[in-house]
Amino acid sequence: MVVRKKIIAIIQARSNSSRFPHKVLKKINGKTLLEILIKRLSFSKYISKIVVATTKSNDDKKIIKICKKLNVDYFSGYEKNVIKRYYFSAKKFQATDIVRITGDCPLIDHRVVDLVISKYISSEVDYASNINPPTFPDGMDVEIFPFKILKKINEMKLQASDKEHVTSVLRKDKKFKKINIRNHNDYSKIRLCIDYEEDLELISIIFKYFKKNINFSLNKI
């Protein structure tokens, strides 16, 4: 099996969330949720680079500041057209394949990420995910696709919802070859993401339970 050389994880993150503003900047144990997400993702054995795709909004300068502090690459692009944000991020850092991660998933488990990536590599498909349909908890969402497919989608005439949700075209269009990775148990009704204040309370409890160990697994949770 030949591993692709430039698998880049692109984390989409912005401050201006309608449901829970500045959620990626909230702190647990002195670290922002974005820092925690980046650190947990960095344990992946397949990802060669992590890039944060944020916006040109003044509100997102704090996100850029975190990236600089952690020495993590970033790209500032369109706020609503997330497809273009991904495309130009991937192009700038010369990705051959893109792992899509959203900034509201601080508990993302690199073991789950690597499982999806390995199935993608061995299956030689246009798109692999664990969300179509979901069987992992909400907050463990992983998608991966090649840059050439992202380029093709970026050049299409898209509806506003497709520009915002990035992979909806991939999931809907039958001409793309895709696979879905299922969990051994269906935990899709469990929420481990950050959309509301209550979610932050739960995730804070989880991190406090594991104390200084930041690399605990989904199974441990």
N, C-alpha and C positions, 0 to 999 in steps of 0.2 A: 504494500500500500504506500503510495507516494503522498506525503503530506504537503499541502499547498504552503508556499513560503510566506505569504503575507496575509494571514487571517487577522483582520483588525476588528476589535470590538468597538462599536460606536455607541456611546451612551447619550441619548437625547435628554437634555436637562435645561429647564428654564424656570425662572422665579415666578412668572405671572400665571399661576394656576388659579382657575376660577373657584374650585372647590376648597383648596387648601393652599393659599398663597405662601411662597417661600418655603415649601415643604422640604426641598432638597437641602436647605440651609439649616434646618432644625438639628439640634445636637443631642447626642446620647454619649454619656461618659466623656464629654469634652470634644467629641468629633462630630462633624456634620454628617448627615446621612449620605451625602455624595462621597465624602471621604471613605466612609465605611463600605459603600458599594464598590468603589474603585479598588480598595484594599482586598476585599473578598474576591473580586473578579481577577485580580492579579495572580491568584494561585493557579489559574488555568494553564494546562500544559500545551495547549494548541494556539492560544492567542499570542501574537507577536507584538502587538501594540494596542493600547487603550487610548481612544480619542473621545473627548467630550464635545458633543455638537450642541452648542448653545446659540443664542440669538444676539443681534446687535443692540438690543435694548439696554438702556442704562441700568435697569434692574438686574441684569445678568453679569454686571462687572464683578460682583462678589463670587460668582461661579468661576469666572476667569482667574480671579485671585487665588481660589482654592487650587485650580489646575497648576498655576505657577508655583505655588507652595509645594505641591506634590511632584513637581516636574513631570506633569502629564500633559500631553498634547491636547490642543483644543481648536475648534473652528467656530467662528461666529457667523451665522447666516440668517436666513429667513425665519420669521417667527411662525407663520401659518403654513407656509409651504415646506413641510418637513422632508418631503422627497428631495427637494433641491438641497436642503441642508445636509442630508445624508450623501447625496451625490457629490457635492463639492468637498465635503469632508473626506470621503473615500478617495476622490481624485487627488486631492492635495497630498495625502499620505500614501498614495500608490497601493491601495488595497487590491488584492486579487479576489478576496472574499470578505464579506461583511457580516459580523455578528451584531444583530440589533438588540440592544438592551435599553430599557427606559429607566429614567432617573428615580422613579418612585418604587424601585425594587431593591432596597438596601440589603435584603436577606438573600439575594441571589446566591445560589450554591454553585461553585465552579465545577463540581462533580456533575451536576445536571447540565451545565453549559457544555462540558467536554463530552458528555454522552451524546448530545444533539450534534455537536461538531463531528464526532467520530462517525456517526451514522450518515451524516451528510457526505463526508469524504468517501466512505466505502460504497455508498449508493449512487454517487455521481448524478445527483439531481439538481434542478434549478432552485429548489427551495426546500429547506427542512425546518421543522419547528416542533414544539410540544404544545401548541395552542389550537390545533385544527383537527379535531376538537380538543379542548383542554382536559387533562386528567391530573396534572400537577396543581398545587395550590396557586392561587392568584398571587403573583409576586415572584414566581419562578419561570417567567415567560422568556423563552429563547427562540430566536429566529436567525437563520443564516442563509445567505444567497450570494452568488458571484457578482462582481462588479459589472460584468458585461450585461447582466440582466437588469441591474439597477440603472445603468446607462440607457438601456432600451426603454424602460418604464419612464424615466425622466424625459425622454423625447416624445412620449405619447401625450395626446390631449386628454387631460384627466379632470374629473370632477373635484370640487373643493375637498370633499370628504376623503378622496383617494390621496390627495396631496398631503393631507394632515395625518392619515393613518399608515402611510408608507407602503405596507405590504398587502393592503386589501386587494389590489389588482392581481398580485401573485396568487393569492388564495382563491380568487373568484375565477380567473381565466384558466380554462382547461388545457390550453396549449403548453402551459408550464408543467414540467415534471416535478412532483413533490412527494415528500413523505412526512408522516407525523409520528413522533415518538411518544409512546404511551407509558404512563406510570403503572406499576404493578397493582396499585389501588387507586381508585378515583378519589382524589382529594381536591377536586376543582372548586368545591364549595367553601374551602378554607381560604381566608384572606390573610396574606402576608405582605401586602403592598401598602403604600401610603397614599390614601386619598382624603382621609378625614383625621381630625384630632384624635379620635378613639384608636385609629390605627397606630398612631405614634405611641400611645399608651401601651398597647400590646407589644409592639416591637421593643420598646424600652424595657419591659419586663423580661422579654426573651434575652436581650443582651446582658441585663443584670444577672440573670440566672447563670449564663456562661462566663461571667466575669471578664477576665483578661483574654480569654480565648476568642479571637475574632473569626477563626476559620472552622466553626462548628457546621455540621452538615444538616441537610434537610431532614434526614432520618433522626438525628439527635433532637431537632426541634419537635 
